Amino acid sequence: MRAFVYVLGSEGAGGVRTYVGWTTDLDKRLKTHNDGAGARSTKGRVWFLLYAEMYASRGEAMSREVYLKRDRKLRKQLLECFAK
């Protein structure tokens, strides 16, 4: 089963934020976040996809998710590229 790691971006009253997660269906997951039914930290914001990677297994995607959550420099660069 294929799985994706994704980075979302959002601009709101609390400033610019990123969120990293994994899923098997990117479109459905983004809709879930924007409907307010995703992770607690994503509620009340409008999210857009900044970046995604595809993996052959859930385990690979979950391992990469942990790495990306810690890589704040990459997340900041993604936001800067989007702003241009």
C-alpha positions, 0 to 999 in steps of 0.5 A: 500500500502506498503512503504519503508524507505531507507538509501543510502550510497555513496563515492565520491570526496566530501567524504562519504555521506548518503541519507534518503528517502521513496518509494514504489519501492526500486529497481526503486528508487535506479536506479533513484538516480543512473541515476541522476534523483532523488533528487538534492543532490544525483546527480553525485554520485553512491549510494548503499543501506545501510538499509531499513524498510518496512511499511504498509502505506506511512504515516508511512514511511514518519514519520520514514523518518523524524526521520532517517534524524535527526539520524546522529549517526545511519547513521554514524554507517551504513556507518561504518558497510558497510566499514568493 
